[in-house]
Amino acid sequence: MFDPSGRQDAIKARTVLMVLVQLLVAGCQTQLDSEAADPRSDSQSQIQSRTNPPAMVNPGKFTAGNRTPYEVWDKTYHVLPSSLGYVEIGIASWYGKKFHGRKTSNGETYDMYQLSAAHKALPLPTWVRVTNLDSGKKVVLRVNDRGPFHDDRLIDLSWKTALELGFENKGTAPVVVEALDHRNYPARANTARLGDQYYLQLGAFSQPTGAKSLQQKIDRLLSHHQLETSTRILQSEVDTLMLHKVWLGPIANEGIRDEIASLVESSDLGKPLKVDIEGESTTPMRDRN
């Protein structure tokens, strides 16, 4: 017997199925388009329109992302109780489209077109100044995420930050990361200006063994003369070549920096390159003209 109601149910079921299939295809296409999107292939006007949104206001300290200790890939990490006086030299990398739109460790949404960063130990959020030691370019930003979980990396920057620092077409760059006490703890930071930082690049090698050999010689020289500072080997990309650079710093003042440079030269260990990182005014950004 013919059942008109049953036929209508079948038609409705097929209609719903077709709609679901269309939505699934559209969703897959959107995901493919998102994965294929590379900011370096966009026009300058497109990038400019997405990298100049309204300024973000620091919402204060988050509890999310500050649990300590925490574990990633079977390794345990500890969050610093405070960022006061924090300054470190190390290797910076950057992350982009793969994480764009995902939640950061403190609950914000990662936007590769904004200035932000990930750090393993700084409290979230923390205002920092990042300086590219290769170019001298610097950027002020908020750390709002955890990472990078590689032993040789200090900080992971957003694509926009890497663009501002001039290494968006490279994987890594040597940087100085300084916590801005006047912005993180305005009631406790009473200096009028952040002090200048002094560094020495002691050599650059295509092979890590050469850099390690120089580092050991410099360490013995400094120890013999009772000069307390540390050397680091940092990676820096030049064209397609990976260089291993021996850096020393931060050094307390310009006089000690010059003394060490002269000592290295007189010991036939090379001619160090002097690098000054100029201090920054502690006037809050909202008070500037």
Long-range contacts (C-beta under 8 A, 24 or more apart in sequence): 34-97, 34-100, 35-97, 37-97, 38-97, 39-96, 39-97, 39-112, 39-113, 39-159, 40-168, 40-169, 47-113, 50-113, 51-113, 51-114, 51-160, 51-163, 53-113, 53-114, 56-114, 56-142, 58-125, 58-127, 58-142, 58-183, 59-125, 61-123, 61-124, 61-125, 62-106, 62-107, 62-124, 62-125, 64-105, 64-106, 64-107, 64-124, 65-104, 65-105, 65-106, 65-107, 65-124, 65-144, 65-145, 65-146, 66-106, 66-123, 66-124, 70-146, 72-146, 72-149, 73-149, 75-149, 77-120, 77-121, 77-146, 78-121, 79-121, 79-122, 79-123, 80-121, 80-122, 80-123, 81-123, 82-123, 82-185, 83-122, 83-123, 83-126, 83-128, 83-179, 83-181, 83-184, 84-179, 84-181, 84-184, 84-185, 84-188, 84-189, 85-179, 85-181, 86-122, 86-126, 86-128, 86-177, 86-178, 86-179, 87-176, 87-177, 87-178, 87-179, 87-197, 87-250, 88-154, 88-176, 88-177, 89-133, 89-154, 89-174, 89-175, 89-176, 89-177, 89-199, 89-232, 89-234, 89-247, 89-249, 89-250, 90-153, 90-154, 90-155, 90-174, 90-175, 90-177, 90-232, 90-234, 91-152, 91-153, 91-154, 91-172, 91-173, 91-174, 91-175, 91-234, 91-235, 92-130, 92-132, 92-153, 92-154, 92-155, 92-156, 92-157, 92-162, 92-165, 92-167, 92-172, 92-173, 92-174, 92-175, 92-177, 93-148, 93-150, 93-153, 93-155, 93-156, 93-157, 93-171, 93-172, 94-156, 94-157, 94-158, 94-159, 94-161, 94-162, 94-167, 94-168, 94-171, 95-147, 95-148, 95-156, 95-157, 95-158, 95-159, 96-158, 96-159, 97-159, 104-144, 104-145, 105-144, 105-145, 105-146, 106-144, 106-145, 108-144, 110-145, 110-158, 111-158, 112-158, 112-159, 112-160, 113-158, 113-159, 113-160, 114-158, 114-160, 115-139, 115-140, 115-141, 115-142, 115-158, 115-160, 115-161, 115-164, 116-141, 116-142, 116-143, 116-144, 116-145, 116-157, 116-158, 116-161, 117-141, 117-142, 117-143, 117-144, 117-145, 117-155, 117-156, 117-157, 117-158, 117-161, 118-143, 118-144, 118-145, 118-146, 118-147, 118-148, 118-155, 118-156, 118-157, 119-143, 119-145, 119-146, 119-147, 119-154, 119-155, 119-156, 119-177, 120-146, 120-147, 120-148, 120-149, 122-179, 126-179, 126-184, 127-179, 127-180, 127-183, 127-184, 128-177, 128-178, 128-179, 128-180, 129-177, 129-178, 129-180, 129-280, 130-155, 130-157, 130-161, 130-165, 130-175, 130-176, 130-177, 130-178, 131-175, 131-176, 131-178, 131-277, 132-165, 132-166, 132-167, 132-173, 132-174, 132-175, 133-173, 133-174, 133-175, 133-176, 133-199, 133-201, 133-234, 133-236, 133-247, 133-275, 134-166, 134-167, 134-173, 134-174, 134-236, 135-165, 135-166, 135-167, 136-275, 136-277, 137-164, 137-165, 137-166, 138-165, 138-277, 139-164, 139-165, 140-180, 140-280, 140-285, 152-235, 167-237, 170-237, 171-237, 172-235, 172-236, 172-237, 173-236, 173-237, 174-234, 174-235, 174-236, 174-245, 174-247, 176-249, 176-250, 176-277, 180-280, 180-282, 182-282, 182-284, 183-284, 183-285, 186-284, 189-282, 191-282, 192-282, 193-279, 193-280, 193-281, 193-282, 194-279, 194-280, 194-281, 194-282, 195-279, 196-254, 196-276, 196-277, 196-278, 196-279, 197-249, 197-250, 197-251, 197-276, 197-277, 197-279, 198-249, 198-250, 198-251, 198-252, 198-253, 198-254, 198-256, 198-257, 198-274, 198-275, 198-276, 198-277, 199-247, 199-248, 199-249, 199-250, 199-251, 199-257, 199-274, 199-275, 199-276, 199-277, 200-247, 200-248, 200-249, 200-251, 200-257, 200-260, 200-261, 200-264, 200-272, 200-273, 200-274, 200-275, 201-245, 201-246, 201-247, 201-248, 201-272, 201-273, 201-275, 202-231, 202-246, 202-247, 202-248, 202-264, 202-269, 202-270, 202-272, 203-245, 203-246, 203-270, 204-236, 204-243, 204-244, 204-245, 204-246, 205-243, 205-244, 205-245, 205-246, 206-241, 206-242, 206-243, 206-244, 207-244, 208-233, 208-244, 210-244, 211-244, 211-245, 211-246, 214-246, 214-269, 214-270, 215-246, 217-269, 218-246, 218-248, 218-264, 218-269, 221-263, 221-264, 221-267, 221-269, 222-260, 225-263, 227-256, 227-259, 227-260, 227-263, 229-256, 229-260, 248-272, 249-275, 250-277
